[in-house]
Each structure stands twice: as C-alpha cells, then as structure tokens.
Amino acid sequence: MVSLRNVAMGLGVAILSVYVAVFFLLAWFQRDLLFIRGRQAGPIAPPYHARMLTEHDGTRLTVWEAAPCAKGAPEIVFFYGNAGTLSDFASIGAEFHRDGFGVVLASYRGYDGNNGTPTETGLLNDARAILAALPEDHGAVVLWGQSLGTGVAAHMAAERRADALILQSPYTAIVDVAARRFPLYPVRLVMKDRFDTLSHAGATKIPVLIMHGTEDETVPFDMGETLSRTFPHASFVPILGGSHNLTDAQVLPVAERWLHELPLPLRERMRNLALSGAKRS
C-alpha cells in the first residue's frame, strides 16, 4: 500500500518540476513575451510619408513623418507599445500636425517589416537614430511614449534629447511589471531587458506629463503615481476608468491642454504654438 509520505513526496516532485519548467520557459521566451510583433500598420495617408533610416549596424527602420509647417516649429515623436505598429498614433499625430507640429511616428527593429531583433539596447539605438534624423532647423522636441515606448522615450529624455516628455500608461521598470505578474518566480535574476524608467526620473529636469488609466490591467496604476513623485517637474493625470490602452479621446485633450500650459520660456521655444490658428484657418 502506498504511504501518504510517498504520495506527498511524489506530489512535491511533480509541483517542483512544473515550477522549474514554467520558469525555464519564461526565461527562454522572455523576449517573445515582451516584444509582441506581427501587427500590420494601416495604410499610410496624408499628412504622412514613409522614410527609411539606416543605422550604423545595418538596421533599417521605416518611420512615418509629417513635416512641420515652418522652420523652427516643434517636433513631436511617438513611440508605441510592445504590440504596437506605425499607425497607432496616426490620428493623434495628425491633430498635432494641424497645430503646426512636425510629427514622427517611430518604429523599432523587428517591427513593421524592419530587420533585426528587438532588445532594450536595440530599441534605444533605434530611438537615437530617429531623433538624430530630425530636421536640422527643428524647434523644441516633445517625446510621447506609450506602454513599452515610455521606457524608450524616458531614456531619451534622460539623455537630454527632448524639451518635454509625455508618458502614457508608464511603468517604473519592465522588470517591476514582470515581477508583479509572476510573483512566485525570481524574474529579476533573469530579466534581460529592464527598461528602468524610475532610475532616470530624478535627473530628468524637463516638464513631464503622465497619463494613466485607473483600471489599467497591464501596468499597475500605482507605477504612474510613483513616477509622478520622482520626476521633478511632473504633472499626473489619472484617467478615471481608463484601461491600459487609452483612447485618443481620453488622452488628446489632456496632452493638448498641458502643452499649451507649459512654462512661458518653453512655450516661446515652441513658437507659442501660434501657428495652430493659422494652420487651421
């Protein structure tokens, strides 16, 4: 007759085997879980045109651009999330273009038909190449990141490549999100791509807008709150009832109002956005 002790030992071994197997799979496929590719961008349409950038390592990136209406006009650059694509911010970008901004919809290696394999280092290099390719006579630069893209945008801001920063559904660090999602596993020991936004926040002196849905099912709402207390010049706007994928209607009015209420010196650098009235008329 099988003893209870043997049954318990067998059950323990089985549970441990499953635990180890799941942890192995999480570690092995971590980049496939983080960088979710495959979505296709919608058709490109005015005011955008496609541009191909080639990086030093041979990576070729397709970005969508809408030229500013005048020399020295501000530029806004959008970085989408982990399952994103070029057209995700097309509508919002078009609204800003009508306000006189130049607009760049960024993409990443391994996404949108680009060659290469996404990694944290790779995405940061992609962002640097995109920002380096802005027109030489551009005005102030506003970076807007969503979800995964918030870590990219925040890192670029910490490198002093921006005049203002907008973070939509941001995390303190990707590794923090993973640790909350898989609390039984030591993910911090094996996570390769950490995107540690919090570590850059204190040294980022530019104005920052943080928008976070109170019902975000992917990135905990309190991470946005934590970042808002760490960036020295942050404005935090909770989107009541908002999920992780906030809608254009939820974020566009907030961002437009915030940009127009920036401190006067920065508004002057952005030409006071006086072009907006002329552009609409």
Kinemage of the C-alpha trace (Angstrom):
@kinemage 1
@onewidth
@group {chain A} dominant
@subgroup {mainchain}
@vectorlist {calphas} color= white
{ca met a 1} P 0.000 0.000 0.000
{ca val a 2} L 1.377 3.411 -0.979
{ca ser a 3} L 2.158 5.524 2.064
{ca leu a 4} L 0.997 9.101 2.447
{ca arg a 5} L 4.624 10.111 2.703
{ca asn a 6} L 5.409 8.680 -0.728
{ca val a 7} L 2.346 10.368 -2.191
{ca ala a 8} L 3.376 13.687 -0.690
{ca met a 9} L 6.924 13.308 -1.983
{ca gly a 10} L 5.694 12.430 -5.448
{ca leu a 11} L 3.328 15.378 -5.472
{ca gly a 12} L 6.119 17.671 -4.283
{ca val a 13} L 8.445 16.490 -7.028
{ca ala a 14} L 5.709 16.994 -9.628
{ca ile a 15} L 4.958 20.531 -8.422
{ca leu a 16} L 8.645 21.415 -8.342
{ca ser a 17} L 9.105 20.018 -11.859
{ca val a 18} L 6.234 22.118 -13.183
{ca tyr a 19} L 7.576 25.189 -11.377
{ca val a 20} L 11.058 24.746 -12.846
{ca ala a 21} L 9.673 24.047 -16.310
{ca val a 22} L 7.490 27.169 -16.300
{ca phe a 23} L 10.357 29.301 -15.047
{ca phe a 24} L 12.618 27.900 -17.759
{ca leu a 25} L 10.023 28.724 -20.410
{ca leu a 26} L 9.557 32.253 -19.061
{ca ala a 27} L 13.301 32.836 -19.100
{ca trp a 28} L 13.843 31.279 -22.538
{ca phe a 29} L 10.969 33.050 -24.282
{ca gln a 30} L 11.100 36.319 -22.327
{ca arg a 31} L 11.777 38.467 -25.382
{ca asp a 32} L 8.931 36.857 -27.327
{ca leu a 33} L 6.627 37.682 -24.411
{ca leu a 34} L 7.904 41.256 -24.159
{ca phe a 35} L 8.239 42.210 -27.819
{ca ile a 36} L 4.969 41.123 -29.417
{ca arg a 37} L 5.285 41.593 -33.162
{ca gly a 38} L 3.097 40.759 -36.109
{ca arg a 39} L 0.512 43.526 -36.264
{ca gln a 40} L 0.400 45.338 -39.568
{ca ala a 41} L 0.169 49.101 -39.836
{ca gly a 42} L -2.847 50.560 -41.543
{ca pro a 43} L -2.398 52.240 -44.927
{ca ile a 44} L -0.287 55.369 -44.852
{ca ala a 45} L -2.200 58.523 -45.692
{ca pro a 46} L -1.645 62.302 -45.649
{ca pro a 47} L -0.113 64.114 -43.909
{ca tyr a 48} L 2.422 61.293 -43.582
{ca his a 49} L 5.086 59.969 -45.870
{ca ala a 50} L 7.332 56.975 -45.206
{ca arg a 51} L 11.052 57.426 -44.654
{ca met a 52} L 13.737 54.770 -44.405
{ca leu a 53} L 16.589 55.257 -41.938
{ca thr a 54} L 19.722 53.092 -41.904
{ca glu a 55} L 21.644 52.739 -38.646
{ca his a 56} L 25.346 52.093 -38.180
{ca asp a 57} L 24.725 48.395 -37.501
{ca gly a 58} L 22.752 47.989 -40.732
{ca thr a 59} L 19.309 48.090 -39.127
{ca arg a 60} L 16.781 49.715 -41.469
{ca leu a 61} L 13.848 51.500 -39.889
{ca thr a 62} L 10.699 52.760 -41.542
{ca val a 63} L 9.215 55.823 -39.896
{ca trp a 64} L 6.220 57.917 -40.861
{ca glu a 65} L 6.782 61.647 -40.953
{ca ala a 66} L 4.688 64.761 -41.403
{ca ala a 67} L 6.835 67.824 -41.984
{ca pro a 68} L 6.265 70.891 -39.810
{ca cys a 69} L 4.565 73.857 -41.405
{ca ala a 70} L 7.515 76.189 -40.784
{ca lys a 71} L 11.198 76.155 -39.909
{ca gly a 72} L 11.782 76.046 -36.181
{ca ala a 73} L 8.371 74.537 -35.448
{ca pro a 74} L 8.257 71.951 -32.653
{ca glu a 75} L 8.549 68.236 -33.370
{ca ile a 76} L 6.597 65.512 -31.588
{ca val a 77} L 7.890 61.950 -31.774
{ca phe a 78} L 5.690 58.982 -30.821
{ca phe a 79} L 6.993 55.636 -29.527
{ca tyr a 80} L 4.343 52.900 -29.485
{ca gly a 81} L 3.889 49.949 -27.145
{ca asn a 82} L 5.081 46.343 -27.176
{ca ala a 83} L 2.379 45.104 -29.573
{ca gly a 84} L 2.220 48.367 -31.481
{ca thr a 85} L 2.647 49.457 -35.051
{ca leu a 86} L 3.287 52.630 -37.025
{ca ser a 87} L -0.321 53.667 -37.431
{ca asp a 88} L -1.209 53.521 -33.720
{ca phe a 89} L -0.670 57.255 -33.223
{ca ala a 90} L -1.534 58.368 -36.758
{ca ser a 91} L -4.752 60.109 -35.764
{ca ile a 92} L -3.289 61.906 -32.744
{ca gly a 93} L -0.243 62.883 -34.769
{ca ala a 94} L -2.426 64.344 -37.497
{ca glu a 95} L -4.141 66.544 -34.903
{ca phe a 96} L -0.802 67.898 -33.732
{ca his a 97} L 0.288 68.417 -37.320
{ca arg a 98} L -2.743 70.637 -37.828
{ca asp a 99} L -1.492 72.604 -34.814
{ca gly a 100} L 1.801 73.262 -36.588
{ca phe a 101} L 3.959 70.451 -35.209
{ca gly a 102} L 6.253 68.272 -37.213
{ca val a 103} L 5.329 64.660 -36.411
{ca val a 104} L 7.372 61.462 -36.429
{ca leu a 105} L 5.791 58.057 -35.830
{ca ala a 106} L 8.727 55.924 -34.750
{ca ser a 107} L 9.183 52.186 -35.200
{ca tyr a 108} L 11.591 49.580 -33.842
{ca arg a 109} L 13.860 46.861 -35.189
{ca gly a 110} L 11.903 43.667 -35.753
{ca tyr a 111} L 8.617 45.588 -36.027
{ca asp a 112} L 6.771 46.977 -39.056
{ca gly a 113} L 8.844 44.962 -41.513
{ca asn a 114} L 12.153 46.293 -40.150
{ca asn a 115} L 15.076 43.895 -39.979
{ca gly a 116} L 16.784 42.996 -36.738
{ca thr a 117} L 15.735 41.555 -33.393
{ca pro a 118} L 14.300 43.805 -30.668
{ca thr a 119} L 16.228 44.235 -27.435
{ca glu a 120} L 16.395 47.098 -24.952
{ca thr a 121} L 19.755 48.208 -26.321
{ca gly a 122} L 18.491 47.912 -29.874
{ca leu a 123} L 15.340 49.965 -29.269
{ca leu a 124} L 17.328 52.712 -27.577
{ca asn a 125} L 19.686 52.836 -30.545
{ca asp a 126} L 16.664 52.987 -32.861
{ca ala a 127} L 15.326 55.966 -30.942
{ca arg a 128} L 18.680 57.755 -31.063
{ca ala a 129} L 18.852 57.265 -34.826
{ca ile a 130} L 15.318 58.606 -35.285
{ca leu a 131} L 15.980 61.692 -33.176
{ca ala a 132} L 19.289 62.314 -34.917
{ca ala a 133} L 17.409 62.358 -38.230
{ca leu a 134} L 15.088 65.216 -37.246
{ca pro a 135} L 15.423 68.318 -39.452
{ca glu a 136} L 18.443 70.431 -38.532
{ca asp a 137} L 16.263 73.511 -38.085
{ca his a 138} L 13.663 71.847 -35.864
{ca gly a 139} L 12.251 73.548 -32.807
{ca ala a 140} L 11.531 72.045 -29.404
{ca val a 141} L 11.216 68.261 -29.260
{ca val a 142} L 8.349 66.546 -27.452
{ca leu a 143} L 8.602 62.794 -26.899
{ca trp a 144} L 5.411 60.757 -26.365
{ca gly a 145} L 5.750 57.134 -25.284
{ca gln a 146} L 3.007 54.600 -24.719
{ca ser a 147} L 3.482 51.476 -22.553
{ca leu a 148} L 6.774 49.881 -23.690
{ca gly a 149} L 7.552 53.102 -25.531
{ca thr a 150} L 7.512 55.083 -22.273
{ca gly a 151} L 10.794 53.473 -21.273
{ca val a 152} L 12.320 54.380 -24.630
{ca ala a 153} L 11.069 57.973 -24.511
{ca ala a 154} L 12.104 58.467 -20.877
{ca his a 155} L 15.609 57.180 -21.588
{ca met a 156} L 15.957 59.618 -24.491
{ca ala a 157} L 14.762 62.444 -22.254
{ca ala a 158} L 17.344 61.468 -19.641
{ca glu a 159} L 19.974 61.789 -22.379
{ca arg a 160} L 18.751 65.378 -22.900
{ca arg a 161} L 17.301 64.715 -26.325
{ca ala a 162} L 13.926 66.324 -25.568
{ca asp a 163} L 12.320 69.505 -24.256
{ca ala a 164} L 9.142 67.869 -22.943
{ca leu a 165} L 8.031 64.320 -22.252
{ca ile a 166} L 4.617 62.642 -22.319
{ca leu a 167} L 4.226 59.181 -20.775
{ca gln a 168} L 1.036 57.210 -21.409
{ca ser a 169} L 0.464 54.109 -19.241
{ca pro a 170} L 4.062 54.081 -17.960
{ca tyr a 171} L 5.888 51.604 -15.733
{ca thr a 172} L 8.614 52.156 -13.175
{ca ala a 173} L 10.541 49.380 -14.920
{ca ile a 174} L 9.576 46.479 -17.156
{ca val a 175} L 11.197 44.138 -14.661
{ca asp a 176} L 8.867 45.530 -11.968
{ca val a 177} L 5.843 44.703 -14.121
{ca ala a 178} L 7.159 41.176 -14.711
{ca ala a 179} L 7.854 40.661 -11.005
{ca arg a 180} L 4.255 41.617 -10.163
{ca arg a 181} L 2.805 39.414 -12.873
{ca phe a 182} L 4.879 36.385 -11.856
{ca pro a 183} L 5.392 36.854 -8.104
{ca leu a 184} L 6.386 33.240 -7.485
{ca tyr a 185} L 9.378 33.410 -9.819
{ca pro a 186} L 12.712 35.252 -9.377
{ca val a 187} L 12.313 37.108 -12.665
{ca arg a 188} L 14.653 39.890 -11.571
{ca leu a 189} L 17.527 37.418 -11.744
{ca val a 190} L 16.994 36.545 -15.402
{ca met a 191} L 15.313 39.575 -16.999
{ca lys a 192} L 17.473 40.830 -19.869
{ca asp a 193} L 15.547 43.939 -20.903
{ca arg a 194} L 14.710 46.004 -17.831
{ca phe a 195} L 13.716 49.448 -19.172
{ca asp a 196} L 14.262 51.071 -15.773
{ca thr a 197} L 12.427 54.378 -16.150
{ca leu a 198} L 12.453 55.122 -12.428
{ca ser a 199} L 16.241 55.231 -12.344
{ca his a 200} L 16.267 58.076 -14.878
{ca ala a 201} L 13.364 60.069 -13.477
{ca gly a 202} L 15.108 62.082 -10.777
{ca ala a 203} L 17.686 63.511 -13.175
{ca thr a 204} L 15.157 64.453 -15.879
{ca lys a 205} L 14.547 68.182 -15.452
{ca ile a 206} L 12.159 68.840 -18.351
{ca pro a 207} L 8.351 69.047 -17.975
{ca val a 208} L 6.713 65.622 -17.896
{ca leu a 209} L 3.064 64.690 -18.377
{ca ile a 210} L 1.970 61.282 -17.065
{ca met a 211} L -1.426 59.859 -18.064
{ca his a 212} L -2.502 56.559 -16.523
{ca gly a 213} L -5.803 54.703 -16.534
{ca thr a 214} L -7.095 53.897 -13.066
{ca glu a 215} L -8.216 50.467 -14.295
{ca asp a 216} L -5.006 49.597 -16.154
{ca glu a 217} L -4.920 45.795 -16.323
{ca thr a 218} L -1.350 45.573 -17.648
{ca val a 219} L 0.765 48.173 -15.858
{ca pro a 220} L -0.352 48.891 -12.279
{ca phe a 221} L -1.768 52.378 -11.810
{ca asp a 222} L 0.452 52.994 -8.790
{ca met a 223} L 3.518 52.859 -11.035
{ca gly a 224} L 2.349 56.029 -12.740
{ca glu a 225} L 1.824 57.602 -9.327
{ca thr a 226} L 5.335 56.622 -8.251
{ca leu a 227} L 6.873 58.141 -11.365
{ca ser a 228} L 4.901 61.355 -10.868
{ca arg a 229} L 6.512 61.751 -7.447
{ca thr a 230} L 10.010 61.067 -8.812
{ca phe a 231} L 10.199 63.242 -11.928
{ca pro a 232} L 10.981 66.748 -10.599
{ca his a 233} L 8.567 68.523 -12.949
{ca ala a 234} L 5.746 66.034 -13.489
{ca ser a 235} L 2.033 66.551 -13.974
{ca phe a 236} L -0.023 63.447 -13.230
{ca val a 237} L -3.458 62.970 -14.776
{ca pro a 238} L -5.400 59.848 -13.748
{ca ile a 239} L -7.773 58.713 -16.488
{ca leu a 240} L -10.772 57.569 -14.464
{ca gly a 241} L -11.944 54.136 -15.568
{ca gly a 242} L -9.241 54.037 -18.240
{ca ser a 243} L -7.667 50.713 -19.216
{ca his a 244} L -4.112 50.153 -20.396
{ca asn a 245} L -4.916 51.068 -23.992
{ca leu a 246} L -6.304 54.541 -23.534
{ca thr a 247} L -8.305 56.012 -26.386
{ca asp a 248} L -7.455 59.101 -28.415
{ca ala a 249} L -10.438 60.875 -26.869
{ca gln a 250} L -9.079 60.182 -23.383
{ca val a 251} L -5.528 61.418 -23.927
{ca leu a 252} L -5.539 64.008 -26.722
{ca pro a 253} L -7.382 66.823 -24.882
{ca val a 254} L -5.190 66.285 -21.815
{ca ala a 255} L -1.965 66.444 -23.828
{ca glu a 256} L -3.040 69.470 -25.874
{ca arg a 257} L -4.036 71.409 -22.762
{ca trp a 258} L -0.784 70.513 -20.987
{ca leu a 259} L 1.383 71.589 -23.919
{ca his a 260} L -0.365 74.936 -24.134
{ca glu a 261} L 0.108 75.487 -20.387
{ca leu a 262} L 3.845 74.817 -20.322
{ca pro a 263} L 6.078 77.457 -18.700
{ca leu a 264} L 6.467 80.535 -20.876
{ca pro a 265} L 10.153 80.056 -21.854
{ca leu a 266} L 9.392 76.645 -23.303
{ca arg a 267} L 6.250 77.942 -24.976
{ca glu a 268} L 8.413 80.564 -26.646
{ca arg a 269} L 10.817 77.898 -27.848
{ca met a 270} L 7.807 76.129 -29.283
{ca arg a 271} L 6.811 79.354 -31.066
{ca asn a 272} L 3.929 79.670 -28.603
{ca leu a 273} L 2.196 77.252 -30.958
{ca ala a 274} L 0.784 80.373 -32.593
{ca leu a 275} L 0.971 78.539 -35.874
{ca ser a 276} L -2.039 76.483 -34.834
{ca gly a 277} L -4.587 79.160 -35.569
{ca ala a 278} L -3.102 79.947 -38.968
{ca lys a 279} L -2.832 76.290 -39.839
{ca arg a 280} L -6.491 75.584 -39.041
{ca ser a 281} L -7.811 78.660 -40.844
